[in-house]
């Protein structure tokens, strides 16, 4: 479950780039790839680089996105 954007509070505009097939092609060609979680409403974006399995990378990215340095309801 992805938390809402910490800036604009939107949850329907969050998108993971690239998709699985594109990520796989980039890793095969360059050895690693960038994956990002972006809010298309306010353009906030978080990146991660690596060559891990796509599903694992998405889970790690969501965990980082969801981390807040403060308590929130």
Secondary structure as the mmCIF struct_conf table of DSSP 4:
data_model
#
loop_
_struct_conf.conf_type_id
_struct_conf.id
_struct_conf.beg_label_comp_id
_struct_conf.beg_label_asym_id
_struct_conf.beg_label_seq_id
_struct_conf.end_label_comp_id
_struct_conf.end_label_asym_id
_struct_conf.end_label_seq_id
HELX_LH_PP_P HELX_LH_PP_P1 UNK A 2 UNK A 5
TURN_TY1_P TURN_TY1_P1 UNK A 6 UNK A 8
BEND BEND1 UNK A 11 UNK A 13
STRN STRN1 UNK A 14 UNK A 17
BEND BEND2 UNK A 18 UNK A 18
HELX_RH_AL_P HELX_RH_AL_P1 UNK A 20 UNK A 30
BEND BEND3 UNK A 31 UNK A 31
STRN STRN2 UNK A 33 UNK A 39
TURN_TY1_P TURN_TY1_P2 UNK A 40 UNK A 42
STRN STRN3 UNK A 45 UNK A 50
BEND BEND4 UNK A 52 UNK A 52
HELX_RH_AL_P HELX_RH_AL_P2 UNK A 54 UNK A 66
BEND BEND5 UNK A 69 UNK A 70
#
